Amino acid sequence: MRDQLEAGMIISLRVEREAPFGYFLSNGVEDVLLHRTEVKGEVEIDQEVDVFLYHDKQGRITATMTMPTIQQGEYDWCKVVGVNDDLGVFVDIGIAKDVLVSADDLPIYDDIWPAEGDLLYMTLTTDRNGRLYGKLATENIIQELVAPAPKSVMNQDLKARVYRLLKVGTFVITEEGYRCFIHESERKEEPRLGQLVDIRVIDVKDDGSLNGSLMPRKQDKMKDDSERIFDYLLSRKGSIPYWDKSQPEDIEARFEMSKGAFKRALGKLMKEGKIYQEDGWTHLKLNQE
């Protein structure tokens, strides 16, 4: 039996004695408190009990009979339950105390840090002072998790969890266990680490990995663009100084869309009988409410 009791251990200890607030456990050298709130079932003196060790809020080693969802060398998805701009994010590992994933292991920019409710694939580790921390899975660990995708997922919409962020793009794992890369050109904005996103599969590689997109399909984007133009018309009393012959840079500056997308959206609105164009202007038809 190891002499020194350390955070992160799952260990069998003997019940040494009872106290008003719990039981003291021993390995023959050191004692550790098992608080009554951390007891599961009946406990008797001299009984051997399996416990997990961690630091309480006062920094003392303490025991629980509740096993964490992860331990050192074992990985799982853990939910983010708190964010501290200076320290990092706190995750729930199934015990009374949440574990910190240090800001040093998170993206440089905190606007793409995980938010409460996001999930991180991680394990436990300790620093040089024996304090328990969460450690994100490396790419090698992720490779053990993924499965090759069949060709049939091409062009499908899948849900996926972000596990790695790079300047050139985003890596995600789908709910089916497929690994997918999303190039920066296939996203409007960079998602958060740990965020659940909806992706569209745009390529299935020979090794079963995927390329995906966070951009809407063409027909969906046209609907969004036409709604944006229509709302702008309503806000400008039904007339705007833009039409399908407007300059591309003017369209981009006003609507944040290409001229091609603008013309497609105008065409949709005209086909629906909602607008007409005249002398460089676009107008709502008078019968619009």
LINRA-V714060 format. One record per helix or strand of 3 or more residues. SS is the DSSP state (alpha for helix, beta for strand). FROM is the first residue (numbers start at 1). TO is the last residue. If there is no record, write none. Layout:
BEGIN
SS:FROM:TO ; SS:FROM:TO
END
This chain:
BEGIN
beta:10:19 ; beta:22:26 ; beta:31:35 ; alpha:36:38 ; beta:48:55 ; beta:61:64 ; beta:76:84 ; beta:88:92 ; beta:99:102 ; alpha:103:105 ; alpha:110:112 ; beta:119:126 ; beta:132:136 ; alpha:139:145 ; alpha:151:153 ; beta:157:166 ; beta:169:174 ; beta:179:183 ; alpha:184:186 ; beta:196:204 ; beta:210:213 ; alpha:218:235 ; alpha:248:255 ; alpha:259:271 ; beta:275:278 ; beta:281:284
END
